[in-house]
Amino acid sequence: MKLLKWIYAQRKIFVGLLMSAAAIFYIYKRIDVNLLLRVQTEFHLGYLAVYLFTLALTYLAFGVRWLLVNEGLGSVWTSFKATILASGGNALLPARGGDVLRMLYFKQKTNQPVSVSAVRAIVEKGLDLPILLSTVLITFSVFQKDLRILFIPAALFLVIVSILIVIKIRPELLTLLIQKIEGFLKRNPSEKSELKFLPSTSYLSYSFLMTAFMWYGPVLLMYGVFLKFIGLEFTASSALLLVLFASLGVALPSAPSGLGVFHASIASAFELLGYSIEVGLFYATILHAVINIPLALSAIAIYLADYDSKST
């Protein structure tokens, strides 16, 4: 009876898991297993432990970024677990349900309203955009062997840093900008603006620098180690290409963990590297598994051990 009551209390999660299981079954049913078995690949299993370490390091960096975006509220450990819940939850639940779990979990641990966390999550995505644009330009420059293109992301980075410095020196400019935006949106002045939930200039600057570091540090290293794991050469250009296409593959809300879209995106990346689309799909399947299975299992463990669903 207690088990049935617990299952009923978790009914939203179970419905999401059933939808995810159906999507995963459909995608993997479409894969020609015999073809995958015929792909000659020399796996270096010794790199698996190194890969898992870099995966943990990557999400620790994401956790630190979440801590900075939230102006140091909570702790690194709380932000790390919240980040795992988000990414692991997104691997299991449709429509990026893990992001909602992160907000609810963070509210339980820090008493921060969900509305504030929602704005901070949007800030995160906004910080990723210039990095993604820079990655596109850097990747294009490397593969076209035209280093002059690198001046564009370098200039973009300098412009963003300059804006943050100016706002740091003249914080009233940010306040004035917010007021202008509110006036343009014709909001009722008595209403509390979501724009006021933005992090302070200092924490916004730290968050941007952390975003640049984690994408061109731990994330790039993680994909490079994955290349070694599947027996391919570790080059910065190849790892950069995977970072770009993986980011594009999970950029929009879709099936859990970007099923289908992620596979097609990564397969296209390997095709650009000179492999057939069938081999690319094989590598994409492996990459999808080694990213999402550890995150999903960790998210389930955190959810069962440290998340109070009764308080939400």
FENTA-V385143 format. One record per residue. RES is the residue in one letter. SS is DSSP state (H for helix, E for strand, C for the rest). PSI is psi in whole degrees, 0 to 359 (* if undefined). D_CENTER is the distance of its C-alpha to the mean C-alpha in whole Angstrom. Layout:
BEGIN
res = (RES & RES)
ss = (SS & SS)
psi = (PSI & PSI)
d_center = (D_CENTER & D_CENTER)
END
This chain:
BEGIN
res = (M & K & L & L & K & W & I & Y & A & Q & R & K & I & F & V & G & L & L & M & S & A & A & A & I & F & Y & I & Y & K & R & I & D & V & N & L & L & L & R & V & Q & T & E & F & H & L & G & Y & L & A & V & Y & L & F & T & L & A & L & T & Y & L & A & F & G & V & R & W & L & L & V & N & E & G & L & G & S & V & W & T & S & F & K & A & T & I & L & A & S & G & G & N & A & L & L & P & A & R & G & G & D & V & L & R & M & L & Y & F & K & Q & K & T & N & Q & P & V & S & V & S & A & V & R & A & I & V & E & K & G & L & D & L & P & I & L & L & S & T & V & L & I & T & F & S & V & F & Q & K & D & L & R & I & L & F & I & P & A & A & L & F & L & V & I & V & S & I & L & I & V & I & K & I & R & P & E & L & L & T & L & L & I & Q & K & I & E & G & F & L & K & R & N & P & S & E & K & S & E & L & K & F & L & P & S & T & S & Y & L & S & Y & S & F & L & M & T & A & F & M & W & Y & G & P & V & L & L & M & Y & G & V & F & L & K & F & I & G & L & E & F & T & A & S & S & A & L & L & L & V & L & F & A & S & L & G & V & A & L & P & S & A & P & S & G & L & G & V & F & H & A & S & I & A & S & A & F & E & L & L & G & Y & S & I & E & V & G & L & F & Y & A & T & I & L & H & A & V & I & N & I & P & L & A & L & S & A & I & A & I & Y & L & A & D & Y & D & S & K & S & T)
ss = (C & H & H & H & H & H & H & H & H & C & H & H & H & H & H & H & H & H & H & H & H & H & H & H & H & H & H & H & H & C & C & C & H & H & H & H & H & H & C & C & C & C & C & C & C & H & H & H & H & H & H & H & H & H & H & H & H & H & H & H & H & H & H & H & H & H & H & H & H & C & C & C & C & C & C & H & H & H & H & H & H & H & H & H & H & H & H & H & H & H & H & H & C & C & C & C & H & H & H & H & H & H & H & H & H & H & H & H & H & H & C & C & C & H & H & H & H & H & H & H & H & H & H & H & H & H & H & H & H & H & H & H & H & H & H & H & H & H & H & H & H & H & H & H & C & C & H & H & H & H & H & H & H & H & H & H & H & H & H & H & H & H & H & H & H & H & H & H & H & C & C & H & H & H & H & H & H & H & H & H & H & H & H & H & H & C & C & C & C & C & C & C & C & H & H & H & H & C & C & C & H & H & H & H & H & H & H & H & H & H & H & H & H & H & H & H & H & H & H & H & H & H & H & H & H & H & H & H & H & C & C & C & C & C & C & H & H & H & H & H & H & H & H & H & H & H & H & H & H & C & C & C & C & C & C & H & H & H & C & C & H & H & H & H & H & H & H & H & H & H & H & H & C & C & C & C & H & H & H & H & H & H & H & H & H & H & H & H & H & H & H & H & H & H & H & H & H & H & H & H & H & H & H & H & H & H & C & C & H & H & H & C)
psi = (317 & 322 & 318 & 321 & 320 & 318 & 320 & 321 & 330 & 23 & 324 & 319 & 317 & 323 & 317 & 320 & 322 & 318 & 320 & 317 & 321 & 318 & 317 & 317 & 318 & 315 & 312 & 339 & 333 & 349 & 131 & 99 & 319 & 322 & 319 & 322 & 336 & 350 & 123 & 105 & 132 & 100 & 140 & 91 & 339 & 336 & 352 & 316 & 321 & 320 & 313 & 325 & 315 & 329 & 314 & 320 & 320 & 313 & 340 & 319 & 318 & 323 & 319 & 321 & 318 & 323 & 318 & 319 & 329 & 23 & 40 & 13 & 133 & 216 & 169 & 320 & 317 & 316 & 324 & 313 & 322 & 322 & 319 & 319 & 320 & 307 & 315 & 323 & 321 & 334 & 340 & 327 & 145 & 164 & 37 & 47 & 337 & 328 & 322 & 318 & 319 & 316 & 317 & 319 & 317 & 326 & 319 & 322 & 335 & 353 & 18 & 128 & 149 & 325 & 322 & 315 & 325 & 317 & 318 & 327 & 322 & 322 & 317 & 310 & 322 & 323 & 329 & 332 & 309 & 328 & 319 & 318 & 317 & 322 & 320 & 312 & 319 & 316 & 315 & 319 & 317 & 315 & 334 & 352 & 41 & 94 & 347 & 333 & 335 & 341 & 332 & 305 & 328 & 317 & 320 & 316 & 316 & 321 & 315 & 315 & 319 & 317 & 317 & 322 & 317 & 317 & 327 & 319 & 322 & 73 & 338 & 339 & 321 & 319 & 317 & 320 & 318 & 317 & 321 & 318 & 317 & 320 & 322 & 323 & 353 & 45 & 155 & 123 & 336 & 344 & 148 & 122 & 136 & 335 & 337 & 351 & 0 & 145 & 160 & 165 & 319 & 311 & 329 & 320 & 314 & 321 & 320 & 315 & 322 & 323 & 314 & 317 & 313 & 325 & 322 & 7 & 263 & 319 & 314 & 319 & 320 & 314 & 329 & 317 & 326 & 319 & 318 & 323 & 319 & 8 & 18 & 168 & 137 & 106 & 150 & 323 & 318 & 316 & 321 & 320 & 319 & 320 & 314 & 309 & 327 & 320 & 317 & 327 & 337 & 16 & 324 & 149 & 131 & 208 & 162 & 134 & 26 & 30 & 134 & 298 & 315 & 314 & 315 & 320 & 311 & 321 & 322 & 322 & 315 & 330 & 322 & 334 & 359 & 10 & 156 & 161 & 329 & 316 & 321 & 320 & 323 & 311 & 322 & 321 & 317 & 315 & 317 & 319 & 313 & 343 & 310 & 329 & 310 & 320 & 318 & 316 & 320 & 320 & 319 & 317 & 316 & 319 & 315 & 326 & 332 & 8 & 125 & 95 & 342 & 337 & 0 & *)
d_center = (39 & 36 & 34 & 34 & 34 & 30 & 29 & 30 & 29 & 25 & 26 & 23 & 21 & 23 & 24 & 20 & 20 & 23 & 21 & 19 & 21 & 23 & 20 & 20 & 24 & 24 & 22 & 23 & 26 & 26 & 26 & 29 & 29 & 32 & 31 & 28 & 31 & 32 & 30 & 31 & 28 & 29 & 26 & 26 & 26 & 26 & 23 & 21 & 21 & 20 & 17 & 16 & 17 & 15 & 12 & 13 & 13 & 10 & 9 & 12 & 11 & 8 & 11 & 13 & 11 & 11 & 15 & 16 & 15 & 17 & 20 & 20 & 20 & 20 & 20 & 17 & 18 & 17 & 14 & 13 & 14 & 12 & 9 & 10 & 12 & 9 & 7 & 10 & 12 & 10 & 11 & 14 & 15 & 15 & 14 & 11 & 13 & 11 & 10 & 14 & 15 & 13 & 15 & 18 & 17 & 17 & 20 & 22 & 22 & 22 & 24 & 21 & 22 & 19 & 20 & 19 & 16 & 15 & 16 & 14 & 11 & 12 & 13 & 9 & 9 & 12 & 12 & 9 & 12 & 15 & 13 & 12 & 15 & 17 & 15 & 17 & 20 & 20 & 19 & 22 & 24 & 24 & 25 & 28 & 29 & 29 & 28 & 29 & 26 & 24 & 26 & 24 & 21 & 23 & 25 & 22 & 21 & 24 & 24 & 21 & 23 & 26 & 25 & 24 & 27 & 29 & 27 & 28 & 31 & 32 & 30 & 32 & 31 & 27 & 30 & 32 & 29 & 27 & 31 & 31 & 28 & 30 & 33 & 32 & 30 & 33 & 32 & 35 & 35 & 36 & 32 & 29 & 27 & 23 & 23 & 25 & 22 & 20 & 20 & 23 & 23 & 23 & 20 & 18 & 19 & 18 & 15 & 15 & 16 & 14 & 11 & 13 & 14 & 11 & 10 & 14 & 14 & 13 & 10 & 13 & 15 & 13 & 14 & 17 & 18 & 17 & 20 & 22 & 22 & 22 & 25 & 24 & 25 & 22 & 22 & 20 & 21 & 19 & 16 & 16 & 16 & 14 & 11 & 12 & 13 & 10 & 8 & 11 & 11 & 8 & 8 & 11 & 12 & 14 & 15 & 13 & 10 & 11 & 15 & 17 & 15 & 13 & 16 & 18 & 15 & 15 & 19 & 20 & 18 & 21 & 24 & 23 & 24 & 27 & 26 & 27 & 25 & 26 & 25 & 22 & 21 & 22 & 20 & 17 & 18 & 18 & 15 & 13 & 16 & 15 & 11 & 11 & 15 & 15 & 12 & 14 & 17 & 16 & 14 & 18 & 20 & 18 & 19 & 22 & 23 & 22 & 21 & 24 & 24 & 27 & 27 & 24)
END
